[in-house]
Each structure stands twice: as structure tokens, then as C-alpha cells.
Amino acid sequence: MRTIFSCFDFKSPDLEAEERNYADVHVAFARQLPGLRHYLTGRLRSSADQPPSHYRAAILSFESAAEAEASIRKSPEAKAVAADGRDHMMNLRWLEADSETIVPFESREPGRHLLLMAAEFDLQVEKAGFSDPASADQRYLGEHTRIARRLPGLRYYMVGRLVEAARQKPDRSRIAFLAFDDSEALRSAYRSPVGFELVKDEEATIANARVFRIDATIQL
């Protein structure tokens, strides 16, 4: 799959009006994008006493890079999305990843609220004892995801390899999305025995992590 992770601010200080336009206009247009498979939106939360880097985020997934390219850059529906974005959004950050779903949604009904954790990161190579980046990547896909998928209360889990896109070049190599019912479910998962095992593995194999917590709503 090809997954897009975008973060942005609104241009107007009237956030109530911007939120109405976003829900009634922008999201409605985006839901019509051809080939769109998954679509979540949400406001970013503060993390570790730090304000969020952006006000809102969106995650869109397509079956392939070719379908994403055709949809978001060439379709008539994309023109309406882009026009609304130009009128209402600024400080856009745009990442694309070749992704795969590790734990699918059991139920992906539109309107469902979730706590989504998104993490961009690199994999340690020499420090973790791997001979090359490919070995580190193989181990991540085999062992790390095996641990993470067992987290209690995990509702959705997708991992991806970040790729250079037309808009921005990534400064990390990988991205992951994990969804839970709420923030308490996320905390409980990481306090569990599996959570401690996962954190230990992260400390040994993952570097330069940038983490976002998003109060997300399933749109599609």
C-alpha cells in the first residue's frame, strides 16, 4: 500500500470556523478520492509537556503508489481537496510510505474515535549488532512487529518504509501507526509485560524516534 501522513495548521485563528469547514468541506471532498482505502483524521496531542508540532493530521492509504499518484495528483476530486487546502491550511508536512498492515481493524466504521500513535524512526545498525541496514530491517519486520502486534488492546497496526515524495524528503527511514481505544488503553498496553518487552526492544533497535499522538476519527 501507499500511505500518506500529513500534518498542518489552519490559516485562520478562528479555529471553530476552520474545524467546521474541515469537517463539512475538506473531509467530504477527500472521502471521494478514487482508490482511497483508509482515511483517518485527528488533532495532535501534546507529548511530554511539549506542544504539538501541528494542529491536525490526516492519514490516507491507497492500494499502491500508482493508485495514490493517480488519485491525489491527477483526479478531478483531488483538485477540490487541493483548492480547499490552499484556502485554509498552512505549514503542511507531507510524508509518504510503502506500507503494510500488521493488525487490521476488526471494525472500521466511520465516526469511530481512537487514540492513534504515529512514530517516525530509524533502525540502529552497527550499535544493535547488525551487519547492514537490510539485516536490521529484516529483524524489525520479523521480531519487532511480532512483539508489537501482541500489545493488549491494539486495534490497528501498520508499518511503512518512508519514501521520497514530490513534496518533501523524509529525514527518517520508517514509520508506524498503532491505534487504541483511548489514551488509557495505550498507557495500559505499554505497562503490560508485552509493553515492557517492546520498549526494551525499541531501546536496542530503534533510533531517532519522533512520536505523535493523535485523537483520531475514522473517516473511511
Helices and strands as residue ranges (DSSP letters): E 2-10, H 15-21, I 22-26, H 27-30, E 36-44, E 56-62, H 65-74, H 76-88, E 89-103, E 113-123, H 133-139, I 140-144, H 145-148, E 156-163, E 174-180, H 183-191, H 193-205, E 206-218
